[in-house]
Amino acid sequence: MSYQAAFMYIAPGNDPEKQKAVIPGPGLDLTVVGVKSYEEAVEEAKKLVENGIGAIELCGGFGIEGTAMIKQAVAGKAAIGVVRFDIHPGMGNKSGDAFFIKK
């Protein structure tokens, strides 16, 4: 059985049922899933670990606060990694925190 990992990306309009793919590999199966909000990302992260995912890599659209929300949601059941941009070019040169957290 291959190791189970996931890459989660965030962008407005994503639907995790439609923006989802599994790429099987000889030693690692990668699930890719797109979400539209931090809240949706938290729910998807919980589902991923329930289905055996042991590591989740978050795209650069997740800011520090968004990453912390995912880490807390999986409660140590998966390792969390992050692609990091101080500002994301696809989000008007803002952090995902500024884009997805309503203050």
N, C-alpha and C positions, 0 to 999 in steps of 0.2 A: 504494500500500500504506500502511495506517495504521501509526502508531507502536504498538508493543506494550508495554503496561505491566501490572502486577499489583498487587493488594491482597491481602495475606495476613493472616488473623485467626486467633487461637489461643483454643481453649476445650476443656475436657475432653470427650471423646467424639466430636470431629470426625473425619471420614474424608475425606481429600483427594480420593478418588474420588467421594464423594457430595456433599460440600460444595464444589462447583466450578461456576463459570459463566463464560461469556465474553460480554461485552457489547460488541458491535461499535459503532463510531462512525465519523463521517466523517473524523476525523483521528487517532483513538486507539481501539484495541481494548483493553478492560480485562478481564483474567482475574482472577476473585475465587476464592480458595481458602482453605479452613479446615483447620487442622492441630490436633493435640491435644498436641504437645510441641515443645520446641525442636529435638530431634533430628529429628523428622519435618519440621519447618520447614526445616532445613538441606537435607535430601534434596529437598524440593519446590522450594526456591530453586534448587538445581543443575539440576533438570529444567526449571524456567521459563527460565533463561538458555540452556540447550541448545535450547529451542524458540523463541528469538528475543526474549525479554522483555528490554527495555533499562532498565527501572526497576521497582523493587519498593517499594511503600509498606507498612510494617508497622503493624498496629493498636496501640493503646495497651496491649494486654496484653503486648507485648514490652518487657522491661526493657532496661537498658543492656547487660547481659551477653548477653542473647538477640539483641539487635541486632548486637552485635559478632560473634557466631557466624555470623549470616547474611552480614554484610559479608565475613568471612573466607571463607565457603563459595563466594561468587560471584567472588571474586578479581578484582575490578575489571571484571567483564563486565557489570555492571548497576549503576546508581545505586541507593542505598538511602535511603529516606525513612522517617520515623517519625511517627506520631501519638503524642503524649506525654502521659501521666498520671504524676504522681509516685506516686500510688496509684490503682488502677483500681477503680471502684465495682462492677464486675461480678465482681471477684475478692476480695471481702471486704475491700476497701480496702488491698490489698497490691500491691506491684510484681509484675510477671510474673516477675522474677528470684526472688523469694521463693516464688512459686507453682510454677514449673517447673524450677528448679535444685535438685537433691537434694544437700544438703551433709551 
